[in-house]
């Protein structure tokens, strides 16, 4: 189900699952590397929250970005930060990985080294 919190669209697990393979959406896990390696959504790359401010200028503000963290708190803050900096289409996965019921991968699958990697499929 979709909802809104502090001007940010919120997705629950069901909504995330429904849209997970939409090529028009950019999914980003903003947790720390050790959290990501313990279990993440297959195919979703890692860009730790602390790296977002330095990378935001290189991100495509025309795309819709879906931010994911452990419980939805950090990803909400990242979404708010992005919105305050000109990104109108941002979504928070409310409940985060604690509410994710699907298959998870472990290890370092894909860490974003160059921001452009977010947009190469």
N, C-alpha and C positions, 0 to 999 in steps of 0.2 A: 504494500500500500504506500502511496505517496502522501506526504504531509509537508508542512513547512515549519521551520523553527528559525527565528531571528533573520528572516528573509532568505534562508537557504532551503532549497528543496531537500527533503529527507526521503530516502528509500529504505524500506525494510528488506529482509532477506528475499521475500517473494518477488518484489519489484526488481531487485538486483539480479536474481536468477533469470527473470524474464528478459532482461536487457543485456546480459553479460556478453553476448556474442554480437552485439550491434557494432558494426565497424565504424559508425559515425561517432561513437563515444570513446573517450580516452580515460581508462581506468588507471589509477595510481595508488599504490600502497605507500602510506607516509610513515609507517612504523620504523623502528630501528632495525638494523641488519639482523641482529640475533633473534628478534621477534619474527621477522619475515622468514628466516631460515627454519624456525620451528614449525611453520605451517602457513601457507599463503594460497590464494586462489590461483589455480593454474593459468599461466599466461599474463597475469597482472604484474607489471614491473614495480620495482622498489625505487622510490625517491624519498629518502628520509625527510621528515618535516623540516629539519634544520637547513636543508638544502633548497627548499622552495623559494625563499626570498631572492637568492642569487640566480635562480633559474627562471623566475617568473617572466622576466623581460623577453626571454627566448621562447616562451610558451605561446601557443596560438590561441589568442583570446576569442577567436571565432568558433572554436570547437567547444563541445560540452565535456567537462572534466568531472569524473566521479572519484571522490577521495575516500580512501579506506584506511582504518586503523584498528586498534584492538577493540575499543568499545564505542567509538563514534565521537569522542570528545576532541581528540587531536585533529581528526579529519574535518570536523566542524570548524575548528579554528583556522585550518588551512583554507577551507572553502570561503570563510568570511574574509580572510586576508586577500585571497584571489579576487573576490567580489569588490573589495575596497580598492583594488588596483586595476579595475577595468574589465574583469571577467564576469560577464552577465550570466553565463550558463555553467553553473557549478552545482554539484549534487553531493550530499553527504550520505554515506552508508551508515544510517543510524543503527546502533547496536554492534557495528563492526564485526570483527572476526569472532567475537564471543557468540554472536548470533548466527554465524555462517554454518549451515548444515551440510554443505556440499563437499565434494572431493577437495582435498588439499594436497599441495606439493610441499616437500621439504627441501632444504638446501637453498643455495643462491641460484635461483633460476635466471633472473634478469634484473640487474641493477642498472639504473640509468646513469651512464657516464657522460653522454652528450644529450642535451635536451631534445635534439632532433629525433632521437631514437623513439620518443613517445609517439611519433607520427608515422613511423615506417612500419608497415605491417607485412 
